[in-house]
């Protein structure tokens, strides 16, 4: 498990974001959705940063789009039903994308 997380440091925020996104499909106070925007945006930015470092183009686009969609500074206003679908899909993308995006192992030291 430690090796898994060492290759995927973005998994901890991704799991937190996914859990909050799946929970968000219910009815909650507006404050929860404000917190959700911050957590999801930050988690998506972390995943995007790892994808940029590892040059994983599809993940840069997916998590960059999630970060823009959930940004708390300029919120995107959609109806509740649309957000439920987006929340569920984004949660799945965090789980699947978090597993697929991995840091490359450092090269093994040369032995003399």
Helices and strands as residue ranges (DSSP letters): H 2-7, H 11-23, H 30-54, H 57-69, H 80-100
